[in-house]
Amino acid sequence: MNFANRMNDLGNENAFKVLAEVLELRAQGKKIMSFCIGEPDFNTPENIKQRAIKALNENQTHYTGSAGLTPIRESVANYINKLRGTNYKAENVVITPGGKGIIFLAVMALVNEGEEVIYPNPGYPIYESAIDFFKCKRVPLPMLEEKGFSFDVNELISKINNKTKLIILNSPQNPTGGVIPKEDLKKLAEFIKDKEIYVLSDEVYCRIFYEGEYTSIASFPGMQEKTIILDSMSKTFAMCGWRAGFSVSNKEIAAKFTDLATNLFANTTTFTQFAMKEAFEGPQEDVEKMVQEFKKRRDLIVKLLNEVPGIKCHKPIGAFYAFPNVTGAVKALGFRNAGDLQQYLLHKAGVAVLTRGHFGAKNPGETQEYIRLSYATSQEEIKKGLQKIKEAVENKALADEFKKERGI
């Protein structure tokens, strides 16, 4: 078939490609432990599910306005204001079927063809996909291990010019779990607050935060009007399958997002919106317990990764990802890169991980090799999986056999 040329520029979420390979191997009867998908292994809290059921029984199954029901949007605004110290209202909120589409809405509404978007690299692959699809110019911003997988704020500022229209921030970050220091956010805010530049702040992991206090760039003077907060129900409330997210921005941007929503999806599922309100306003104990468990898993997986020869792992401050440096292991086993190691672990150890390459091409001068493990799985599974990784990394003969099979 002859598809439109723009489809050639559409990227993918590479974790699902690895998942497809995992499922194929499992279908062949092989036992594969997966650390590749970023989905909480907890169920949606019962009170949230019951509120959706109640809404269904009340026949809340009709259209709403494209931005969502006003009482739900008010609940979103109150939730954001409590967490970020802002003063948003319902008119600033657009409820969407999941948070992912907000990336496309932001680039579509704000960035012309040829204008520049600065985004984190490595980073969530849909950033690059949206930038490319609308024929904007990518400006990758390196996430640096020596900065806890944040960025050099002076390097970011040096990339800003008269073609810069949008800066994408993600904190805590996927794939690294890195967090942007408050002082760097403040410096960036002061630099751009009077410029015609907007920030898309991806904050979907903001409550999966282990040390210190979370800071949004929207909370700094002059930045509430210039920031689009992207958040969703998927991670914090274990609601991935519900497809519920929201943007919070100035009124003008919210109005444009609403127009786009009318054209694209009409509105987010009505009974899901009632479940969202319950999530924000109801008991938060399930969220707190989940985060406490993730912290235990983080400490465990980092400890075990650092016990594997040739692997060193920085302790992430947020999200539920470990992003270890595997350069030493790659070299010791005679592999070319982390991609070879990833395939070796999958096919010889039965453990699925992702690589740095699944989150964008390497930046100029970048020489280190990394993999990503999601620790959204039990502590027992983490222990078993890391033991398999350790045994595989220590087995040079098995690695040589794999290289021979693959022609490496």
Summary of the structure (lengths in Angstrom):
residues: 408
radius of gyration: 21.5
end to end distance: 35.5
largest distance: 63.9
contacts: 1395
relative contact order: 0.16
helix: 46%
strand: 14%
